[in-house]
Amino acid sequence: MTEQEETGLTTDVGEVPSGAEDCREKQTKRASAREEGLERQDSAPEGTAASGIPLVSPGRAECFLGIDIGSISTKGVIVDADRAIVARSYLWTEGNPTDAARRVVADLGAQIDHATMRVRAVGTTGSARRLVGAMLGAAVVKNEITAHAVGTTYLHPDVRTILEIGGQDSKIICVENGIAVDYAMNTLCAAGTGAFLSSQAARLGVEVEEFGEIALASKRPANIAARCTVFAESDLVHKIQVGYAREDIIAGLCRAVASNYLNNVGKGKKIVAPVVFQGGVSKNVGVVRAFEDMLGMSVLVDPDGHLMGAFGVALLAAEASAAEAGAGSTGAGASSRTADCEAFDFQAVGDFAFKTREIECAKCANHCEIICVYRDEQLIDSWGNRCDQGAVRAG
């Protein structure tokens, strides 16, 4: 993969996939099944998907897996032929992306009926996308900007601004006519992220999941400095010591997150409605209210907004699979190759031993740090070299 393929915004995002309105309608009809995270299709006739679309492989519907490996959490989804989510998972990364990927894949695998469904292709995104992509044999490895833009514009074709706040990263994506035209990400400061809220929740002895509802009860939110984590924590301690009400402090923290985001990540960006807010922090209604107050406009939060990166890269995996099948359809025996395409092996991910090794190339002045990924002691991928002299190729 070239650097342009890895980071190219325009070529990565491409056109908005068709059928977005139908997908939104299907997602709405299936809202009652969200708590289980699973919508089984056992009632579908043999040889067809639940939608009536013929299956490529008799008796098994084609599905696609997307996984978003972040520094704090790892998210995964499986989408069916209609691009509707049929399985979802959200687990903590806990400093071990490969183990987190295994757990998410196992969780997703347990939610589908393997007798009637098969995963045709996998896509990965997030900070550990290359590593986990090599581990899972991903057909698509894309950056988070691309994945979030594709997923969001599919479900919300009219979106103009995407706000995203995760555990340690936050980003803004500006969209025109379904195409991402500008974006920005946070710097080293984590004052406007989920990790900041979690640390302050621990200080206050409150579960971070309760922050939003408590914040909405506030009548006079405390004015907490939002310039950086250190200043915000110092200001929080001061507010506690002088006797501010707990709900006012929590509301102030929510406003501080929104203010920090707009003054840093959103600085210089034209925020235009419709606005979609996603990432784990989007589940905090206190932060949502703060954004609406500061922007003077409604902010939409999708029920699966915290999974949007995984959803977007699953869509890209589906597109890549369709393109591959279309390209192969012109050759002899293409139809049989498509029908016989191997399904993703959920069991093998748990059985293989994956490890990484770092080597320093001394063949030129760059001294590149090259990451090598091994499966059962066999090299399967490597990256990090800035010239071909440092290329490490699988045998």
DADACOR-V151927 format. One line per field, one symbol per residue. phi: phi as a letter, one per 20 degrees, with the letter a starting at -180 (. if undefined). A space follows every 10 residues. Layout:
phi = ???
//
This chain:
phi = .fffffdfff fffmefffnf fffffffffe ffefffmbcf cfefffncfg fnffefdgnc efccdccddd fdccdbbcde femefdbbbb cfflmcffff fgffffffff edeffdccee bcccbofdff fffffemffc ccffgfffff ffffecfegd cddccdfcdb bccecclmdf dbbbcfeffd fdcfffffff fffemcfffe gfffffefec gfedgdfaff ffffffgfff fenffgffff ffffffffff ffedfefnee edffdddbng fffefffgff ffffembfce dfgdffdfff ffffffffff fffffffffe efmffffffe gfffefffge efddbccdcd edebfflfed eddddlmdfd abaofebffe fddff
//
